[in-house]
Amino acid sequence: MARDIVLGLGNILNHDEGLGVHALAALEAGLGSHQQFELVDGGTMGLSLLQLVEACDHLLIVDAVNAGVPPGTVVELGCDEIPLYAGVKLSQHQVTFQEVLGLAKIRGRLPTHVYLIGVQPADLSIGVGLSATVTAAMPRLVVRAADVLRGWGLVEAEIA
């Protein structure tokens, strides 16, 4: 049976790089725990996530995204817009995760629905906790994630 997953990526020891992991708690608080999808902390597991990705029907990736836009900007990429190989670096660990998506595609097992929502980081230095700029963007990220999940039929309720 296919899984529907919100996958939070990031290294919580590098300030804003941990956005995806921190966003999982914000999504659970905003949407509740009785939704039709799983919240998964992918941290920096890289290629270890291949089996998980290949088991998905719907995969919403939440991560810090270096898109060259002002810090705190919410960035969204559909499946066809996500670079699937190591040529473009979105974040320090993302290259490996891009390779995971690329491998899933090559193997014919890329999820039917893939979407990425992230925030342009302000501070990737070593340290715990998000910058004030990225923290301020978290409510916008949660609203957009809820919209995508609702569009996939995985969320009925509005954000609390």
DSSP file (Angstrom, degrees, kcal/mol; ACC not computed):
  #  RESIDUE AA STRUCTURE BP1 BP2  ACC     N-H-->O    O-->H-N    N-H-->O    O-->H-N    TCO  KAPPA ALPHA  PHI   PSI    X-CA   Y-CA   Z-CA
    1    1 A M              0   0    0      0, 0.0    56,-0.0     0, 0.0     2,-0.0   0.000 360.0 360.0 360.0 131.1    0.0    0.0    0.0
    2    2 A A        -     0   0    0     54,-0.1     2,-0.3     1,-0.1    54,-0.2  -0.317 360.0-136.0 -67.7 148.6    1.4    3.4   -1.0
    3    3 A R  E     -a   56   0A   0     52,-2.5    54,-3.0    49,-0.2    55,-1.1  -0.765   1.9-144.1-106.3 152.2    2.2    5.9    1.7
    4    4 A D  E     +a   58   0A   0     -2,-0.3    34,-2.9    52,-0.2     2,-0.4  -0.976  33.0 179.8-115.4 116.5    1.5    9.6    1.9
    5    5 A I  E     -ab  59  38A   0     53,-2.6    55,-2.8    -2,-0.5     2,-0.6  -0.940  35.4-156.3-130.9 138.8    4.3   11.4    3.6
    6    6 A V  E     -ab  60  39A   0     32,-3.1    34,-2.9    -2,-0.4     2,-0.7  -0.975  29.5-159.5-102.9 116.8    5.4   14.9    4.6
    7    7 A L  E     -ab  61  40A   0     53,-2.9    55,-2.8    -2,-0.6     2,-0.6  -0.879   6.0-158.6-107.8 112.2    9.2   14.5    4.8
    8    8 A G  E     -ab  62  41A   0     32,-2.6    34,-2.6    -2,-0.7    35,-0.9  -0.797  15.4-171.3 -90.3 123.6   11.1   17.1    6.9
    9    9 A L  E     + b   0  43A   0     53,-2.7    11,-1.0    -2,-0.6    12,-0.5  -0.826  25.6  85.7-113.5 152.3   14.7   17.4    5.9
   10   10 A G        -     0   0    0     33,-2.8     2,-0.7    -2,-0.3     8,-0.3  -0.604  66.7 -91.1 142.3 162.9   17.6   19.2    7.5
   11   11 A N    >   -     0   0    0      6,-0.4     3,-1.8    -2,-0.2     7,-0.3  -0.908  25.8-160.9-105.6 107.8   20.4   19.4   10.0
   12   12 A I  T 3  S+     0   0    0     -2,-0.7   117,-0.6     1,-0.3     3,-0.3   0.533  86.7  68.7 -69.6  -4.2   19.1   20.9   13.2
   13   13 A L  T 3  S+     0   0    0      1,-0.2   114,-2.5   115,-0.1    -1,-0.3   0.380  92.1  61.4 -93.4   3.3   22.7   21.7   14.3
   14   14 A N  B X  S-e  127   0B   0     -3,-1.8     3,-2.9     1,-0.3     4,-0.3  -0.535  99.6-124.4-127.0  64.7   23.1   24.3   11.5
   15   15 A H  G >  S+     0   0    0    112,-3.0     3,-1.9    -3,-0.3    -1,-0.3   0.014  95.5  16.6  33.1-110.2   20.4   26.9   12.4
   16   16 A D  G >  S+     0   0    0    107,-2.5     3,-1.8     1,-0.3    -1,-0.3   0.659 111.5  77.4 -68.1 -16.5   18.1   27.4    9.4
   17   17 A E  G <  S+     0   0    0     -3,-2.9    47,-0.4   106,-0.4     3,-0.4   0.761  88.9  61.2 -60.9 -23.5   19.3   24.1    7.7
   18   18 A G  G X>  +     0   0    0     -3,-1.9     4,-2.3    -7,-0.3     3,-0.6   0.304  69.9 113.2 -85.6   9.3   17.0   22.4   10.2
   19   19 A L  H <> S+     0   0    0     -3,-1.8     4,-2.7     1,-0.2    -1,-0.2   0.885  71.8  52.8 -49.3 -49.9   13.9   24.1    8.9
   20   20 A G  H 3> S+     0   0    0    -11,-1.0     4,-0.8    -3,-0.4    -1,-0.2   0.867 111.3  45.8 -59.3 -38.9   12.3   20.9    7.5
   21   21 A V  H X> S+     0   0    0     -3,-0.6     4,-0.7   -12,-0.5     3,-0.6   0.923 114.8  47.1 -69.9 -44.7   12.6   19.0   10.8
   22   22 A H  H >X S+     0   0    0     -4,-2.3     4,-1.2     1,-0.2     3,-0.5   0.841 104.7  62.5 -64.8 -32.7   11.3   22.0   12.8
   23   23 A A  H 3X S+     0   0    0     -4,-2.7     4,-2.8    -5,-0.3    -1,-0.2   0.789  90.0  68.2 -65.3 -27.8    8.4   22.4   10.4
   24   24 A L  H <X S+     0   0    0     -4,-0.8     4,-2.5    -3,-0.6    -1,-0.2   0.915 100.7  47.3 -59.0 -43.0    7.0   19.0   11.2
   25   25 A A  H <X S+     0   0    0     -4,-0.7     4,-2.4    -3,-0.5    -1,-0.2   0.897 112.0  50.2 -65.3 -39.7    6.1   20.1   14.7
   26   26 A A  H  X S+     0   0    0     -4,-1.2     4,-2.2     2,-0.2    -2,-0.2   0.894 111.5  48.7 -65.3 -39.5    4.5   23.3   13.3
   27   27 A L  H  X S+     0   0    0     -4,-2.8     4,-2.9     2,-0.2     5,-0.4   0.911 111.4  48.9 -66.6 -42.2    2.5   21.2   10.8
   28   28 A E  H  X S+     0   0    0     -4,-2.5     4,-2.1    -5,-0.2    -2,-0.2   0.909 113.0  48.0 -64.2 -40.3    1.3   18.8   13.5
   29   29 A A  H  < S+     0   0    0     -4,-2.4    -1,-0.2     1,-0.2    -2,-0.2   0.894 118.3  40.8 -65.3 -39.6    0.3   21.7   15.7
   30   30 A G  H  < S+     0   0    0     -4,-2.2   130,-2.9    -5,-0.2    -2,-0.2   0.829 129.0  26.9 -79.2 -32.7   -1.6   23.4   12.8
   31   31 A L  H  < S-     0   0    0     -4,-2.9     3,-0.2   128,-0.2    -3,-0.2   0.562 102.9-126.5-109.0 -11.8   -3.2   20.3   11.3
   32   32 A G     <  -     0   0    0     -4,-2.1     3,-0.2    -5,-0.4    -1,-0.2  -0.083  26.4 -87.1  83.0 169.9   -3.5   17.9   14.2
   33   33 A S  S    S+     0   0    0      1,-0.2    -1,-0.2    -4,-0.1     2,-0.1   0.383 108.4  79.1 -98.4   2.5   -2.2   14.4   14.3
   34   34 A H        +     0   0    0     -3,-0.2    -1,-0.2     2,-0.1     2,-0.1  -0.274  66.3 124.3-107.8  46.5   -5.3   12.7   12.8
   35   35 A Q  S    S-     0   0    0      2,-0.3   120,-0.1    -3,-0.2   119,-0.0  -0.440  73.6-107.4 -98.5 175.4   -4.6   13.4    9.2
   36   36 A Q  S    S+     0   0    0    118,-1.6     2,-0.3    -2,-0.1   119,-0.1  -0.124  94.0  64.7 -97.0  36.4   -4.3   11.0    6.2
   37   37 A F  S    S-     0   0    0    117,-0.1     2,-0.4   -34,-0.1    -2,-0.3  -0.962  77.2-116.5-149.7 163.9   -0.5   11.3    5.9
   38   38 A E  E     -b    5   0A   0    -34,-2.9   -32,-3.1    -2,-0.3     2,-0.6  -0.840  15.4-140.8-104.7 141.9    2.6   10.6    7.9
   39   39 A L  E     -b    6   0A   0     -2,-0.4     2,-0.5   -34,-0.2   -32,-0.2  -0.915  26.9-172.3 -97.3 122.4    5.1   13.2    9.2
   40   40 A V  E     -b    7   0A   0    -34,-2.9   -32,-2.6    -2,-0.6     2,-1.0  -0.970  22.6-143.2-125.1 126.4    8.6   11.8    8.8
   41   41 A D  E     +b    8   0A   0     -2,-0.5   -32,-0.2   -34,-0.2     3,-0.1  -0.767  24.2 171.8 -84.2 103.6   11.8   13.3   10.1
   42   42 A G  E >   +     0   0A   0    -34,-2.6     3,-2.8    -2,-1.0     4,-0.2   0.537  12.5 174.7 -90.3  -8.5   14.3   12.5    7.4
   43   43 A G  E 3   -b    9   0A   0    -35,-0.9   -33,-2.8     1,-0.3    -1,-0.2  -0.103  69.2 -36.0  43.7-121.4   17.0   14.7    9.0
   44   44 A T  T 3  S+     0   0    0    -35,-0.2    -1,-0.3     1,-0.1   -33,-0.1  -0.170  94.4 131.1-121.4  35.9   20.2   14.2    6.9
   45   45 A M    X   +     0   0    0     -3,-2.8     3,-2.1     1,-0.2     4,-0.1   0.631  35.2 174.6 -72.1 -14.2   19.6   10.5    6.1
   46   46 A G  G >   +     0   0    0      1,-0.3     3,-2.3    -4,-0.2    -1,-0.2  -0.150  66.2  12.7  53.2-125.9   20.3   11.0    2.4
   47   47 A L  G >  S+     0   0    0      1,-0.3     3,-1.7     2,-0.2    -1,-0.3   0.679 114.9  75.8 -62.2 -18.9   20.3    7.8    0.4
   48   48 A S  G <  S+     0   0    0     -3,-2.1     4,-0.3     1,-0.3     3,-0.3   0.670  87.4  64.3 -63.9 -14.9   18.8    5.9    3.3
   49   49 A L  G <> S+     0   0    0     -3,-2.3     4,-2.7     1,-0.2    -1,-0.3   0.471  72.5  96.8 -87.7  -2.3   15.5    7.5    2.3
   50   50 A L  H <> S+     0   0    0     -3,-1.7     4,-2.7     1,-0.2     5,-0.2   0.919  83.8  46.8 -56.6 -49.2   15.3    5.8   -1.1
   51   51 A Q  H  > S+     0   0    0     -3,-0.3     4,-1.0    -4,-0.3    -1,-0.2   0.892 113.1  50.4 -61.8 -39.2   13.0    3.0    0.1
   52   52 A L  H >4 S+     0   0    0     -4,-0.3     3,-0.7     2,-0.2     4,-0.3   0.942 111.6  47.3 -62.4 -48.1   10.8    5.4    1.9
   53   53 A V  H >< S+     0   0    0     -4,-2.7     3,-1.6     1,-0.2    -2,-0.2   0.919 110.8  51.8 -59.3 -45.2   10.5    7.7   -1.2
   54   54 A E  H 3< S+     0   0    0     -4,-2.7    -1,-0.2     1,-0.3    -2,-0.2   0.685 104.1  58.4 -69.2 -17.0    9.8    4.7   -3.5
   55   55 A A  T << S+     0   0    0     -4,-1.0   -52,-2.5    -3,-0.7    -1,-0.3   0.489  91.6  99.4 -87.5  -3.5    7.0    3.6   -1.1
   56   56 A C  E <   -a    3   0A   0     -3,-1.6    56,-0.3    -4,-0.3   -52,-0.2  -0.503  43.6-179.6 -89.2 150.8    5.1    6.9   -1.5
   57   57 A D  E    S+     0   0A   0    -54,-3.0    56,-2.6     1,-0.4     2,-0.4   0.669  90.1  28.1-101.0 -45.9    2.2    7.9   -3.6
   58   58 A H  E    S-ac   4 113A   0    -55,-1.1   -53,-2.6    54,-0.2     2,-0.4  -0.976  71.3-179.5-117.7 128.6    2.3   11.5   -2.3
   59   59 A L  E     -ac   5 114A   0     54,-2.7    56,-2.1    -2,-0.4     2,-0.6  -0.946   6.3-175.0-132.8 111.4    5.5   13.1   -1.1
   60   60 A L  E     -ac   6 115A   0    -55,-2.8   -53,-2.9    -2,-0.4     2,-0.4  -0.934  14.2-157.6-104.4 116.7    5.6   16.6    0.3
   61   61 A I  E     -ac   7 116A   0     54,-3.1    56,-2.8    -2,-0.6     2,-0.5  -0.806   6.2-167.1 -97.1 132.6    9.2   17.6    1.0
   62   62 A V  E     +ac   8 117A   0    -55,-2.8   -53,-2.7    -2,-0.4     2,-0.3  -0.986  29.1 132.9-121.5 125.4    9.8   20.4    3.5
   63   63 A D  E     - c   0 118A   0     54,-1.5    56,-0.9    -2,-0.5     2,-0.4  -0.984  61.2 -85.3-162.0 161.7   13.4   21.8    3.6
   64   64 A A  E     - c   0 119A   0    -47,-0.4     2,-0.5    -2,-0.3    56,-0.2  -0.678  49.0-160.2 -72.6 135.1   15.6   24.9    3.7
   65   65 A V        -     0   0    0     54,-1.8     2,-1.3    -2,-0.4    26,-0.2  -0.974  17.6-150.7-129.4 120.6   16.1   25.8    0.0
   66   66 A N        +     0   0    0     24,-2.6    54,-0.1    -2,-0.5    -2,-0.0  -0.726  36.9 150.4 -89.0  92.4   18.9   28.0   -1.3
   67   67 A A        -     0   0    0     -2,-1.3    -1,-0.2     2,-0.1    53,-0.0   0.293  65.5-109.1-105.9   6.4   17.1   29.6   -4.3
   68   68 A G  S    S+     0   0    0      1,-0.3    -2,-0.1    -3,-0.1    52,-0.0   0.752  80.0 123.8  72.1  23.1   19.0   32.8   -4.3
   69   69 A V  S    S-     0   0    0      1,-0.1    -1,-0.3     4,-0.1    -2,-0.1  -0.617  74.3 -66.8-107.5 170.8   16.0   34.8   -3.1
   70   70 A P    >   -     0   0    0      0, 0.0     3,-1.8     0, 0.0    50,-0.3  -0.269  65.3 -91.5 -58.5 142.1   15.8   37.0    0.0
   71   71 A P  T 3  S+     0   0    0      0, 0.0    51,-0.1     0, 0.0     3,-0.1  -0.230 113.2  30.3 -53.5 139.5   16.0   35.2    3.3
   72   72 A G  T 3  S+     0   0    0     48,-2.8     2,-0.3     1,-0.3    50,-0.1   0.333  83.8 138.1  91.3  -6.5   12.6   34.1    4.7
   73   73 A T    <   -     0   0    0     -3,-1.8    47,-2.5    47,-0.1     2,-0.4  -0.566  55.4-126.8 -73.6 130.7   11.1   33.8    1.2
   74   74 A V  E     -D  119   0A   0     -2,-0.3     2,-0.4    45,-0.2    45,-0.3  -0.666  27.8-160.7 -78.0 130.0    8.9   30.7    0.9
   75   75 A V  E     -D  118   0A   0     43,-2.8    43,-3.0    -2,-0.4     2,-0.4  -0.934   7.6-169.8-117.2 134.0   10.0   28.7   -2.1
   76   76 A E  E     -D  117   0A   0     -2,-0.4     2,-0.4    41,-0.2    41,-0.2  -0.984   4.5-179.2-127.6 136.6    7.8   26.0   -3.9
   77   77 A L  E     -D  116   0A   0     39,-2.5    39,-2.7    -2,-0.4     2,-0.1  -0.994  16.9-143.9-135.7 127.7    8.9   23.6   -6.5
   78   78 A G  E >>  -D  115   0A   0     -2,-0.4     3,-1.8    37,-0.2     4,-1.0  -0.357  42.6 -91.9 -77.3 169.4    6.8   21.0   -8.3
   79   79 A C  G >4 S+     0   0    0     35,-1.1     3,-0.9     1,-0.3    36,-0.1   0.874 127.1  51.1 -51.6 -44.9    8.3   17.6   -9.2
   80   80 A D  G 34 S+     0   0    0      1,-0.2    -1,-0.3    34,-0.1     4,-0.1   0.653 109.2  52.7 -71.0 -14.3    9.4   18.8  -12.6
   81   81 A E  G <4 S+     0   0    0     -3,-1.8    -1,-0.2     2,-0.1    -2,-0.2   0.590  85.4  95.5 -96.0 -12.8   11.2   21.8  -11.1
   82   82 A I  S << S-     0   0    0     -4,-1.0     2,-0.4    -3,-0.9    -5,-0.0  -0.686  81.6-123.9 -81.9 120.1   13.2   20.0   -8.5
   83   83 A P        -     0   0    0      0, 0.0    19,-0.1     0, 0.0    18,-0.1  -0.501  23.7-162.3 -62.9 122.0   16.7   19.3   -9.8
   84   84 A L        +     0   0    0     -2,-0.4    18,-0.8    17,-0.1     2,-0.2   0.491  62.7  50.8 -90.8  -2.9   17.0   15.5   -9.5
   85   85 A Y  S >  S-     0   0    0     17,-0.1     3,-0.9    16,-0.1    14,-0.1  -0.759  96.2 -91.2-130.8 177.6   20.7   15.1   -9.7
   86   86 A A  T 3  S+     0   0    0     -2,-0.2     9,-0.1     1,-0.2    10,-0.1   0.348  95.8  94.8 -75.4   6.5   23.8   16.6   -8.1
   87   87 A G  T 3  S+     0   0    0      1,-0.1     2,-0.5     8,-0.1    -1,-0.2   0.831  86.1  43.7 -69.0 -31.3   24.4   19.4  -10.6
   88   88 A V  S <  S-     0   0    0     -3,-0.9     2,-0.7     7,-0.1    -1,-0.1  -0.961  75.6-147.8-119.5 129.6   22.4   22.0   -8.6
   89   89 A K        +     0   0    0     -2,-0.5     3,-0.1     1,-0.2    -3,-0.1  -0.856  20.9 171.5-102.4 113.4   22.9   22.4   -4.8
   90   90 A L  S    S-     0   0    0     -2,-0.7   -24,-2.6     1,-0.3     2,-0.3   0.808  72.3 -15.7 -87.0 -33.2   19.8   23.5   -2.9
   91   91 A S  S  > S-     0   0    0    -26,-0.2     4,-0.9     1,-0.0    -1,-0.3  -0.952  80.4 -83.8-159.9 174.9   21.3   23.0    0.5
   92   92 A Q  T  4 S+     0   0    0     -2,-0.3     4,-0.2     1,-0.2     3,-0.1   0.839 128.0  24.5 -59.7 -36.9   24.2   21.2    2.2
   93   93 A H  T >> S+     0   0    0      1,-0.1     4,-1.3     2,-0.1     3,-0.7   0.591 102.7  86.6-100.1 -12.5   22.4   17.9    2.4
   94   94 A Q  H 3> S+     0   0    0      1,-0.3     4,-3.4     2,-0.2     5,-0.3   0.788  74.9  68.4 -63.9 -30.1   20.0   18.3   -0.5
   95   95 A V  H 3X S+     0   0    0     -4,-0.9     4,-1.8     1,-0.2    -1,-0.3   0.939 103.2  45.8 -54.8 -46.7   22.4   17.1   -3.1
   96   96 A T  H <> S+     0   0    0     -3,-0.7     4,-1.6     1,-0.2    -1,-0.2   0.895 113.3  48.9 -64.4 -39.9   22.2   13.6   -1.7
   97   97 A F  H  X S+     0   0    0     -4,-1.3     4,-2.2     2,-0.2    -1,-0.2   0.871 106.8  56.0 -70.0 -33.8   18.4   13.8   -1.4
   98   98 A Q  H  X S+     0   0    0     -4,-3.4     4,-2.5     1,-0.2    -1,-0.2   0.901 106.2  52.0 -59.8 -38.9   18.2   15.1   -5.0
   99   99 A E  H  X S+     0   0    0     -4,-1.8     4,-2.9    -5,-0.3    -1,-0.2   0.861 104.6  56.3 -65.3 -35.1   20.1   11.9   -5.9
  100  100 A V  H  X S+     0   0    0     -4,-1.6     4,-2.4     2,-0.2    -2,-0.2   0.947 110.0  44.6 -59.9 -48.1   17.5    9.9   -4.0
  101  101 A L  H  X S+     0   0    0     -4,-2.2     4,-2.1     1,-0.2    -2,-0.2   0.906 113.3  51.3 -62.9 -41.0   14.8   11.4   -6.2
  102  102 A G  H  X S+     0   0    0     -4,-2.5     4,-2.5   -18,-0.8    -2,-0.2   0.906 110.5  48.2 -62.9 -42.3   16.8   10.9   -9.3
  103  103 A L  H  X S+     0   0    0     -4,-2.9     4,-2.4     2,-0.2    -2,-0.2   0.906 109.8  52.2 -64.4 -41.7   17.4    7.2   -8.4
  104  104 A A  H  <>S+     0   0    0     -4,-2.4     5,-3.4    -5,-0.2     6,-0.7   0.897 111.1  48.4 -61.3 -38.9   13.7    6.7   -7.7
  105  105 A K  H ><5S+     0   0    0     -4,-2.1     3,-1.6     4,-0.3    -2,-0.2   0.942 110.5  49.5 -66.3 -47.1   13.0    8.2  -11.1
  106  106 A I  H 3<5S+     0   0    0     -4,-2.5    -2,-0.2     1,-0.3    -1,-0.2   0.879 111.4  50.2 -58.2 -38.4   15.6    6.0  -12.9
  107  107 A R  T 3<5S-     0   0    0     -4,-2.4    -1,-0.3    -5,-0.2    -2,-0.2   0.456 116.6-116.0 -81.2  -0.4   14.1    2.9  -11.2
  108  108 A G  T < 5S+     0   0    0     -3,-1.6    -3,-0.2    -4,-0.2    -2,-0.1   0.764  89.7 106.1  73.3  24.9   10.6    3.9  -12.3
  109  109 A R      < +     0   0    0     -5,-3.4    -4,-0.3    -6,-0.2   -53,-0.2   0.113  32.5 135.9-125.8  20.2    9.5    4.4   -8.6
  110  110 A L        -     0   0    0     -6,-0.7   -56,-0.1    -5,-0.2     4,-0.1  -0.524  67.3 -98.3 -66.3 134.3    9.3    8.2   -8.2
  111  111 A P        -     0   0    0      0, 0.0   -54,-0.2     0, 0.0     3,-0.1  -0.131  23.8-122.0 -54.1 150.9    6.1    9.0   -6.4
  112  112 A T  S    S+     0   0    0    -56,-0.3     2,-0.5     1,-0.2   -54,-0.2   0.885 102.5  36.9 -60.1 -40.4    3.1   10.0   -8.4
  113  113 A H  E    S+c   58   0A   0    -56,-2.6   -54,-2.7   -34,-0.0     2,-0.4  -0.966  70.1 165.4-121.5 118.0    2.9   13.3   -6.5
  114  114 A V  E     +c   59   0A   0     -2,-0.5   -35,-1.1   -56,-0.2     2,-0.3  -0.999   3.2 163.6-132.7 133.1    6.0   15.2   -5.4
  115  115 A Y  E     -cD  60  78A   0    -56,-2.1   -54,-3.1    -2,-0.4     2,-0.4  -0.994  20.4-151.4-148.1 144.5    6.2   18.8   -4.2
  116  116 A L  E     -cD  61  77A   0    -39,-2.7   -39,-2.5    -2,-0.3     2,-0.4  -0.974  10.6-178.5-121.3 131.2    8.8   20.7   -2.3
  117  117 A I  E     +cD  62  76A   0    -56,-2.8   -54,-1.5    -2,-0.4     2,-0.3  -0.998  21.5 147.6-124.7 128.9    8.1   23.7    0.0
  118  118 A G  E     -cD  63  75A   0    -43,-3.0   -43,-2.8    -2,-0.4     2,-0.4  -0.824  38.6-119.7-145.4-175.9   11.0   25.4    1.7
  119  119 A V  E     -cD  64  74A   0    -56,-0.9   -54,-1.8   -45,-0.3   -45,-0.2  -0.998  31.4-111.4-134.3 137.3   12.3   28.7    3.0
  120  120 A Q        -     0   0    0    -47,-2.5   -48,-2.8    -2,-0.4   -54,-0.2  -0.551  45.1-123.7 -64.5 121.4   15.4   30.6    1.9
  121  121 A P        -     0   0    0      0, 0.0     3,-0.1     0, 0.0   -48,-0.1  -0.290  23.9-168.2 -70.6 154.2   17.7   30.4    4.9
  122  122 A A  S    S+     0   0    0      1,-0.3     2,-0.4   -51,-0.1  -107,-0.0   0.653  79.2  26.6-106.1 -28.8   19.2   33.4    6.6
  123  123 A D        +     0   0    0   -109,-0.1  -107,-2.5     1,-0.1  -106,-0.4  -0.928  49.0 166.8-145.2 112.3   21.7   31.6    8.8
  124  124 A L        +     0   0    0     -2,-0.4     3,-0.1  -109,-0.2  -109,-0.1   0.193  43.4 123.3-107.6  14.4   23.4   28.3    8.1
  125  125 A S  S    S-     0   0    0      1,-0.1     2,-0.2  -111,-0.0  -108,-0.2  -0.222  76.9 -78.8 -70.9 166.4   26.1   28.6   10.7
  126  126 A I  S    S+     0   0    0   -112,-0.2  -112,-0.3  -111,-0.1     2,-0.2  -0.471  84.9  93.9 -67.5 132.3   26.5   26.0   13.4
  127  127 A G  B     -e   14   0B   0   -114,-2.5  -112,-3.0    -2,-0.2     2,-0.4  -0.765  69.7 -91.4 155.7 161.0   24.0   26.4   16.2
  128  128 A V  S    S+     0   0    0     -2,-0.2  -115,-0.1  -114,-0.2  -112,-0.1  -0.761  79.1  31.8-100.9 140.2   20.6   25.2   17.4
  129  129 A G  S    S-     0   0    0   -117,-0.6     2,-0.1    -2,-0.4  -111,-0.1   0.091  83.8 -77.9  98.5 151.6   17.3   26.9   16.5
  130  130 A L        -     0   0    0      1,-0.1  -115,-0.1  -114,-0.1    -2,-0.1  -0.469  47.3-104.5 -81.8 152.7   16.0   28.8   13.5
  131  131 A S     >  -     0   0    0     -8,-0.2     4,-2.6    -2,-0.1     5,-0.2  -0.289  32.9-109.5 -66.9 161.5   16.8   32.4   12.8
  132  132 A A  H  > S+     0   0    0      1,-0.2     4,-2.1     2,-0.2     5,-0.1   0.861 118.9  55.9 -61.5 -35.6   14.1   35.0   13.5
  133  133 A T  H  > S+     0   0    0      2,-0.2     4,-0.8     1,-0.2    -1,-0.2   0.925 112.0  39.9 -64.2 -46.1   13.7   35.5    9.7
  134  134 A V  H  > S+     0   0    0      2,-0.2     4,-0.8     1,-0.2     3,-0.5   0.867 112.5  56.1 -73.9 -36.3   13.0   31.9    9.0
  135  135 A T  H >< S+     0   0    0     -4,-2.6     3,-0.9     1,-0.2    -1,-0.2   0.903 104.8  53.8 -59.2 -40.6   10.9   31.5   12.2
  136  136 A A  H 3< S+     0   0    0     -4,-2.1     4,-0.3     1,-0.2    -1,-0.2   0.770 107.0  52.3 -65.4 -25.6    8.7   34.4   10.9
  137  137 A A  H 3X S+     0   0    0     -4,-0.8     4,-2.0    -3,-0.5     3,-0.5   0.628  85.0  89.2 -84.0 -14.1    8.2   32.5    7.6
  138  138 A M  H <X S+     0   0    0     -3,-0.9     4,-2.5    -4,-0.8     5,-0.2   0.875  82.3  53.8 -56.6 -44.4    7.0   29.3    9.3
  139  139 A P  H  > S+     0   0    0      0, 0.0     4,-2.2     0, 0.0    -1,-0.2   0.896 109.7  49.2 -58.8 -38.0    3.3   30.2    9.4
  140  140 A R  H  > S+     0   0    0     -3,-0.5     4,-2.4    -4,-0.3    -2,-0.2   0.898 110.8  50.5 -65.8 -39.9    3.4   30.9    5.6
  141  141 A L  H  X S+     0   0    0     -4,-2.0     4,-2.7     2,-0.2     5,-0.2   0.923 110.2  49.6 -62.7 -44.4    5.1   27.5    5.0
  142  142 A V  H  X S+     0   0    0     -4,-2.5     4,-2.5     2,-0.2    -2,-0.2   0.906 110.8  49.7 -62.8 -42.8    2.5   25.7    7.1
  143  143 A V  H  X S+     0   0    0     -4,-2.2     4,-2.1    -5,-0.2    -1,-0.2   0.930 113.2  46.1 -62.4 -45.5   -0.4   27.3    5.2
  144  144 A R  H  X S+     0   0    0     -4,-2.4     4,-2.2     2,-0.2    -2,-0.2   0.896 112.3  50.6 -65.9 -39.9    1.1   26.4    1.9
  145  145 A A  H  X S+     0   0    0     -4,-2.7     4,-2.6     1,-0.2     5,-0.2   0.920 110.4  49.9 -62.8 -42.9    1.8   22.8    3.0
  146  146 A A  H  X S+     0   0    0     -4,-2.5     4,-2.5     1,-0.2    -1,-0.2   0.888 109.0  52.9 -62.2 -39.0   -1.8   22.5    4.2
  147  147 A D  H  X S+     0   0    0     -4,-2.1     4,-2.3     2,-0.2    -1,-0.2   0.916 110.7  46.2 -62.6 -43.5   -3.0   23.8    0.8
  148  148 A V  H  X S+     0   0    0     -4,-2.2     4,-1.4     2,-0.2    -2,-0.2   0.937 114.0  47.7 -64.9 -46.4   -0.9   21.2   -1.1
  149  149 A L  H  <>S+     0   0    0     -4,-2.6     5,-2.9     1,-0.2     6,-0.6   0.881 111.9  50.5 -62.4 -38.4   -2.1   18.4    1.2
  150  150 A R  H ><5S+     0   0    0     -4,-2.5     3,-1.5     4,-0.2    -1,-0.2   0.903 107.1  54.3 -65.3 -41.2   -5.7   19.6    0.9
  151  151 A G  H 3<5S+     0   0    0     -4,-2.3    -1,-0.2     1,-0.3    -2,-0.2   0.799 107.7  50.6 -62.3 -29.1   -5.3   19.6   -2.9
  152  152 A W  T 3<5S-     0   0    0     -4,-1.4    -1,-0.3    -5,-0.1    -2,-0.2   0.450 119.0-113.3 -85.6  -2.3   -4.1   16.0   -2.7
  153  153 A G  T < 5S+     0   0    0     -3,-1.5    -3,-0.2    -4,-0.2    -2,-0.1   0.719  88.0 113.8  78.2  21.1   -7.2   15.1   -0.6
  154  154 A L  S   <S+     0   0    0     -5,-2.9  -118,-1.6     1,-0.2     2,-0.4   0.501  70.2  46.9-103.1  -6.1   -5.1   14.4    2.5
  155  155 A V        +     0   0    0     -6,-0.6    -2,-0.2  -120,-0.1    -1,-0.2  -0.999  48.2 168.0-137.0 131.4   -6.4   17.2    4.7
  156  156 A E        +     0   0    0     -2,-0.4    -1,-0.1     2,-0.1     2,-0.1   0.768  58.3  75.4-105.7 -42.5   -9.9   18.3    5.3
  157  157 A A  S    S-     0   0    0   -126,-0.2     2,-0.1     1,-0.1     3,-0.1  -0.331  79.7-116.2 -76.4 152.5   -9.7   20.7    8.2
  158  158 A E        -     0   0    0      1,-0.1     2,-0.1    -2,-0.1    -1,-0.1  -0.368  50.5 -76.5 -74.8 164.7   -8.5   24.2    8.0
  159  159 A I              0   0    0      1,-0.1  -128,-0.2    -2,-0.1    -1,-0.1  -0.430 360.0 360.0 -67.4 135.1   -5.4   25.2   10.0
  160  160 A A              0   0    0   -130,-2.9    -1,-0.1    -2,-0.1  -129,-0.1   0.465 360.0 360.0 -73.2 360.0   -6.0   25.5   13.7
